Amino acid sequence: MSGSGGGVGGFSPQFDSCESLVIDTQLSSPKQAVVERISVGDTLIISTQNYGGAAVVVAIYQGEVAGGLAAPEIGRLRTCIEDGTQYLAKVVAKNDGQVRVRVTAG
């Protein structure tokens, strides 16, 4: 992978590459029926989906949307996914319907 980029478009100096992007966040708008089956240590697939003409980042568990992702780095993450980098989210904590994940390239 080449490293042009040049640091424009809102990318911060700490953002080296799509492969080094790590985001710690929790699922937003969690889907109760899916979240009930998720356990700490599970892996979710990170993807983009179009909702109302906007691309949103979602976490997929066993083929179903578990919830969305919201974090300051989501714009970067979306761009990296669109450019071909694949991401996974490991469930690091679960408290009732709240699911915390760590998103990394995978």
C-alpha positions as CSV (number, residue, x, y, z in Angstrom):
1,M,0.0,0.0,0.0
2,S,1.4,3.4,-1.0
3,G,1.6,6.2,1.5
4,S,0.6,9.4,-0.3
5,G,-2.3,11.0,1.7
6,G,-0.4,14.1,2.6
7,G,-2.4,14.8,5.9
8,V,-5.3,16.7,4.3
9,G,-9.0,16.1,4.7
10,G,-9.1,16.2,8.5
11,F,-6.5,13.5,9.2
12,S,-4.7,14.2,12.4
13,P,-0.9,13.9,12.7
14,Q,-1.3,10.9,15.0
15,F,-3.1,9.0,12.2
16,D,-0.3,7.1,10.3
17,S,-2.2,4.7,8.2
18,C,-5.5,2.8,7.9
19,E,-3.8,-0.3,9.3
20,S,-2.7,1.5,12.5
21,L,-6.1,3.1,13.2
22,V,-7.5,1.8,16.6
23,I,-10.9,3.0,18.0
24,D,-12.2,2.3,21.5
25,T,-15.9,3.0,21.6
26,Q,-19.3,1.5,22.3
27,L,-22.1,0.4,20.0
28,S,-24.6,3.1,19.3
29,S,-28.3,2.3,18.8
30,P,-27.6,-1.3,19.8
31,K,-30.1,-3.9,18.4
32,Q,-31.4,-5.7,21.5
33,A,-32.0,-9.1,19.9
34,V,-28.5,-9.2,18.5
35,V,-26.7,-7.8,21.6
36,E,-28.3,-10.4,23.8
37,R,-26.2,-13.1,22.0
38,I,-22.9,-11.1,22.1
39,S,-20.3,-12.0,24.8
40,V,-17.0,-10.4,25.9
41,G,-14.3,-11.7,23.5
42,D,-16.6,-12.0,20.5
43,T,-15.5,-10.5,17.2
44,L,-17.7,-8.3,15.1
45,I,-17.2,-7.3,11.4
46,I,-17.1,-3.6,10.8
47,S,-18.8,-2.4,7.6
48,T,-20.5,0.6,6.0
49,Q,-24.2,0.7,5.0
50,N,-26.3,3.4,3.4
51,Y,-29.2,4.8,5.5
52,G,-31.1,7.6,4.0
53,G,-28.4,8.4,1.5
54,A,-25.6,8.6,4.2
55,A,-22.9,6.0,4.7
56,V,-22.9,4.8,8.3
57,V,-20.4,2.5,10.0
58,V,-22.0,-0.6,11.6
59,A,-20.9,-3.6,13.6
60,I,-22.1,-7.0,12.2
61,Y,-22.5,-10.1,14.4
62,Q,-23.3,-13.4,12.8
63,G,-24.7,-11.6,9.7
64,E,-26.9,-9.2,11.6
65,V,-26.3,-5.5,12.5
66,A,-25.5,-5.3,16.2
67,G,-25.4,-1.5,16.2
68,G,-23.6,1.5,14.8
69,L,-20.3,3.1,15.8
70,A,-19.9,6.7,16.8
71,A,-16.5,8.2,17.7
72,P,-14.5,11.2,16.5
73,E,-12.5,8.9,14.2
74,I,-15.5,7.5,12.3
75,G,-14.9,9.7,9.3
76,R,-11.4,8.3,9.0
77,L,-12.6,4.8,9.6
78,R,-15.3,5.2,6.9
79,T,-12.7,6.5,4.4
80,C,-10.3,3.6,5.1
81,I,-13.2,1.0,4.6
82,E,-14.1,2.7,1.3
83,D,-10.4,2.5,0.3
84,G,-10.4,-1.3,1.0
85,T,-9.1,-1.7,4.6
86,Q,-11.1,-4.3,6.6
87,Y,-11.8,-3.9,10.3
88,L,-12.9,-6.1,13.1
89,A,-14.2,-5.1,16.6
90,K,-13.4,-7.2,19.6
91,V,-16.0,-6.9,22.4
92,V,-14.1,-5.8,25.5
93,A,-17.0,-5.2,27.9
94,K,-20.7,-5.7,28.1
95,N,-23.1,-4.2,30.6
96,D,-26.7,-5.0,29.9
97,G,-27.3,-3.4,26.5
98,Q,-24.1,-1.4,26.4
99,V,-21.3,-3.1,24.4
100,R,-17.8,-1.6,24.3
101,V,-15.5,-2.6,21.4
102,R,-12.0,-2.1,20.2
103,V,-11.8,-1.6,16.4
104,T,-8.6,-2.6,14.6
105,A,-7.6,-3.5,11.1
106,G,-7.9,-7.2,10.5
